[in-house]
C-alpha cells in the first residue's frame, strides 16, 4: 500500500471534513469521486509533495469520517464548492489548483466558474465539463436512457440504492473497482438497475484494480459513512441545474483533461469551446484513471503543472 498521511479534522463551511494533508508550497486540492474516498489519490500525493506542493485531499461531505448532513439540499453544488474554498481559507491560501475525478471533476469544473477567483487551474479526470442544456439533467437522462439509468434511479427511487449497496459494500465495491473488463464480452446483469445487481454478482470479467488491503480501506470507510451522503450529490442534479441558470459556462483557467480510453463516460467533442485553455490526454484504462494508471497519470499531471502551476 502507498504511504498515506494521517487525517486531520478541519472545520469548513459549517461542517467538518476529514482531510489528508502533506507537504508545503502552493496548494493542490484533490477531489475524489463516487463511490470513493480521498484514498483514491494515494498514488499521487507523494509525487506531488516531492515536486514541491502542499497536497490537500479531503473526504468530501458525506464520505468517510467527514460530516454527513441529513438534508438532501445540503449536498448541492454551492455547498460542495464552499467546502473546498473553506479548506483554502483554513490553510491561508487565496487560490489553489484543484484536481477532480468523476464527481470530483464535476465539482471542480463548477468551482472554476462559481468561485473563479479562488481557482488557479484545473486538472480533471474522466468527466468533462457538462453543458447545462435546455432540459434539466435528470429529466433529460430519464427521457434518453430510462428509469433504470443509475442517476435517474437515485432520484426517482429514494433510499433503494442506498440500502442495496450498504447490504454488502465489499462485494459491491469489489465488482465496481475493476479494470480490463473491456477485454472480455459484456455481461448481462439482468433486469433493473445494473449497479444494484452488482451487489450480488459473482465472477465479473476483468480484475480488481487494487490489493485486498487497499480495497479494505474503501469498504471500511463506507461501512462508517454508508452510501447516502454520496448519492445525495446525485439527488441535487436538478437543483444544480437551477443554480447554474445565470452562470457563464466558460472555464477560463488553464486546464488539463485526462480521459480513459475505455471509460463509460464519453469524451467531450467540443470541450475547448467551453474551456479554451484546455489540454487533453488519454490513457489506456477505464474509469478509475489515477488508480489504474498511476505512473502515467502522475507524469501527465507533473508535466502540465510544471508549465502552468510551477511549485
N, C-alpha and C positions, 0 to 999 in steps of 0.2 A: 504494500500500500504506500502511496505517496505521502510524504510528510505534509501534515496539515496543522494549521495553527490552532491554539486553544480558543474557544469562543469568548467573546465579550457580550454582555447585555447592554445595549445602547438605547437610551431614550430618544425618540424622534417622532415628531408629528403626533404626539399624544399616545403613542404606543411604545412597545419595546421590541427591538429586533436583535435576535441572536446573530452576531456578526463576527466574522473571522478576518483578522487584520494582521498584515505583515509588511515589513519594510518601511521605508521613508522616502520622501520625494513627492513628485507630482502624483496626484491620486488617480487610480483606476478602480472603478466600481464594477464588480462582476455580478450580473443579474441572471439568476437561474430561471429555468422554465418549469413546465408542469409535465408530469408529477415528479419534481426533482428536489434539489437541496443545494445549498452552497457547495457541498462536497463534489458536485459535478465539475467544479473548477479545480480539483485537486492537482491536475497535471499542469495547470497554467500559473498557479500562484508563485511558486519558487522561481521559475524562469523570469517572471515579471519583476519580482523583487531583485533578482540578480542583475536585471537591466537597469535598476535604479528607481523603481516606482514604489509608492505606497499602494498596496492592494487591499481593497475593502470588499469583502464578499459576504453579503447578508443572506440569512434565511428571510425571505420577504414575508410580509404579513400573511398569516395562515399556515406557515411552514415551520417545522422543527419546534424549537422552544421559543419562537417569536410569538407575539400577541396574536390571538385568533378572535377578533371581534365577532359578535353574533349577527349584527345587521348585514344583510347582503350588500347594501349600498356602501358599506364601509370598505368595499373592495373595488370601487370604481377607479378610473384612471387618475383622477385628481389625488385621491388618497395614495395610490401607488407611487405617483411622481413625487409627492411631498415627503413620503418616507425617505426617498433617495436623496433629495436635496437636504433633508434634515441630517443625513449622515455627513454630507459635506460640511454643514454648519458645525456639527459635533467636533469634527477634526480641524476646523478653522480654514476650510478651503472655499474660495469664491466660486471656482469652477473645477470640473473634473471630466475625465474621459470615461464614458460608460460603455460597457460591453454586455450584450444580451444574447441569450439563446432561447428559442421557442417563445413562450410568453414573455420572458425577459426581454426579447428583442422587440415585441410589441410595445412594452412599457418604454424602452429606451428610444424608439422612434418617436413616440408621443412626447416623451420628456424633452427631446430636442426641439419640438415645436411649441409645447406648452410652457416650458421653463428654459427657453433657449439661452438666456444669459448665463445659466449655470453649466452649460454643456460645451466643452471644448471640442469634442469629437465623438464619433460613434463607431463601434465595431459590433456588427450583428451577425448572428449565425442562424441559418435555417429560414427564418421568416422575414421576407422583405416588407417594406412599408405597405400597409394595406390602405388602398384608396377608400374613401368614405362611401361614395356612390349615392344614388338617389333613394335606395331602399335600405332600411336598417338591416344590419348584418344577419341576425338570427332569422328573420323572415326571408331574406334572400337565400340563405343556405337551406331553409326548410323547403322553399319552392324548387330549388335546384337539386337538392340531394335527399330530401325526405326526412321524416321524423326520426329515423334511426341514426342519422348522422350525429356523431357524438356531441357536438356543440348544441345542436337542436335538442337532443335528448336531455342534456344537462339543464337546459332552460325550461323545457316543457314538462319534464317529469322530476320535480324536485325530490331530492334525497334518495332516489332509487340507485343511481350510480354510486353515490357516497357509501351507502350501506354495502353494496356488492363488492366494491374494492376493499373496504375495511374487513370483509369477511375472511380474506386470505391475501394480505398485502404481499407476502413472499411470492406466491405463485403469479399474482398479477404483475408485479414488477419484474420478476424473472422472465415472464413472457414478453413484456414490453421492451425491456432493455436488451434488445437483440441486434445483431449485425449479420451481414452476409445472407440474410433471408432472401434477397433478390436473386441469389444463385440457385434457388430451388423453386419448384412450381408453387403458385399461390395456394393458400389453404382456405377452404370454406369453413368459417367458424359457426355457421348455422344462422337461423333467423334471429332478428332482433339486433340490438346494438352490439356490434362486434367487440368493442372494447370491454363490455361487461362479460361477454363469453370468454374473454381471455383469462378471466379469474380462475376458471376451472380447466382450461385447455392444457393438454399434455403433449410433449414431444413436438413442439412447433419447430419449423425449419430455422436454419441459422444457428448462431451460437450466442451464449451470454457474453456480453462485451466487457465484462469486468470479473474480478475474482469473487469468490464466495464471501470473503471478508469485506470487500467493498460493497457488495450487494447488501450485506447485513446493516451497513451504515444507513442506507436508504430505507430499508424495511423497518428498522427500529425507529427511525425518525417519524415515519408515517403511523407507526403504532402509537406514538406520542401525540401527534398532531391530528390524526385522521386525515381524510381527503377533502372535507367540506370547504375549508378555507381556500384551498387552491381552486376547487371547482367554482367557488363563488366569483373568482375572477371572470370566468366564462359567463356567469349569470349577470354580468354588467356590460356585455357587448352592446345591448340596445341602449342602455344608459350612456355608455361612452359615445355611441353614435350621436346622441343628442348633445353631449358636452362639446363635441368637436365640430358642431354645426358652423361656427363662425371662425374656425381656425384655418389659417392658410396652410395648405398641405404641401409645404416645402421644407425640407431639412437642408439648411444652408451650411451646416458644419461639414468639415471633411469626414468621410465615412468609408468604412470597409465592410463589404457584404460577402460572407462566406457561405456557399451552398454545399450541400451534399448531393452528389450525382444521383443517388438512389433514395433520396428523401421523398416522403409522400407529400411534403409541402412543395408546391410548384414554384419554380423560379419566376421572377418578375420579368416581363418582356420590355417594360418601359421605366425601369427604376430611375434611370438618370434624368427623366423628365421631372421627377419629384425630389430627387436627391442629386443635384447637379455636380457635386464634388465627390461622387462615389467611385470607388474602385471595387471590382468584383473578382472573386476567385471561387474555384470549385474543387472539391476533394472527392476521391473515390470512396464514398461511405454513405451511410444512411442518415437518419435524423439526429443522432446523438453525436454531433460532429466533433466537439472538443474532447470527447471521451473515446470515440472510435479511432480518431486520427490525431492524438495529442501532439506529437512532434511536428507534424505538418501544420497543424493549427497554430502552434506556438511560433513556427518560422514565419508564417504569413503575418501574424499579429506583430511580431517584433520588427519585421522589415517595415511594415506600414507605420508603426509607432515611431521608429527612428526618423522617418521622413515627415510625419505630421504632428507628433506629440513627443518630442525628444525629452528624455529624462533630465 
